[in-house]
Amino acid sequence: MDKVMLITGGSRGIGAATALGAARQGYAVVLSYRTEAKAAAQVVRSIEAAGGRALAVQADVAQEADVLRLFAACDAAFGPLTALVNNAGILSRQSRVEDMDAARIQHILQVNVVGSFLCAREAVRRMSTRRGGAGGAIVNVSSAASRLGAPGEFIDYAASKGAVDTFTIGLAKEVATEGIRVNAVRPGVILTDIHDTSGEMGRVERVAPLVPMQRAGTAEEVAASILWLVSDEASYVTATFIEASGGR
Ligand code: NAP
């Protein structure tokens, strides 16, 4: 049977690196994006140029109708899903909690937490042996921020990743006998565009010396952990985390 991976937020950063790596391993890849159609199309072109199969779908993970459409597109293009990477995630400008309004906090939680739930729900409906599926693997992209708390920067984001961690543990146990493994990766400071949203130019350069390995990580280094968790090499690994954070 074909291996099929759906990666949310696959147009850039960690998601794009995961898509490219998965395609090299023989997965047919569906990658979603929110607005950057050109970047997503470029990832698809790179995969196809190397002989792989890929499809880009515009879908906001915060919108249930979009998530349903995304998974239906995956079914139609490549058949049964074998792996989901819940990668799409956002942060907001650096702020103390006392200056955060409700709309900001709700938006972060809607994308990072509700979006991950909705996508995982659709994956479980397709993968669970209890529902006639053939099993599979889910990897949630959390953050080292869930342990560190991100004080003075984005505690809302850190707390959303704390929710993703708890979701990972609970869902993994819920579907453990149904052929589905659920794990998470906690990246540290990774060289991607996400830091631009923080409002601090040079955030990565400021934080990198605080990392025991004294450098930021690459999207490819995180993708390698994601792809290992999805792989059969990790067949007895569920409800756990890989810290891809250089020791931070
Ligand atoms: P990025 O470079 O900013 O890329 C974000 C991706 O998510 C893009 O593909 C974007 O699509 C997509 N996206 C954003 N909002 C979305 C939505 N509502 N619905 C669907 N897709 C959406 O981010 P990244 O650094 O690779 O981060 C990926 C994941 O790693 C996130 O969950 C992030 O929290 C986590 N993480 C990153 C770091 C880091 O230092 N980079 C550290 C810890 C954890 P468009 O291209 O269309 O905008």
Residues whose N, C-alpha, C, O or C-beta is under 5 A from the ligand:
A	BS01	NAP	G9 G10 S11 R12 G13 I14 G15 S32 Y33 R34 T35 E36 A59 D60 V61 A62 N87 A88 G89 I90 V111 V141 S142 S143 A144 P187 G188 V189 I190 T192 D193 I194
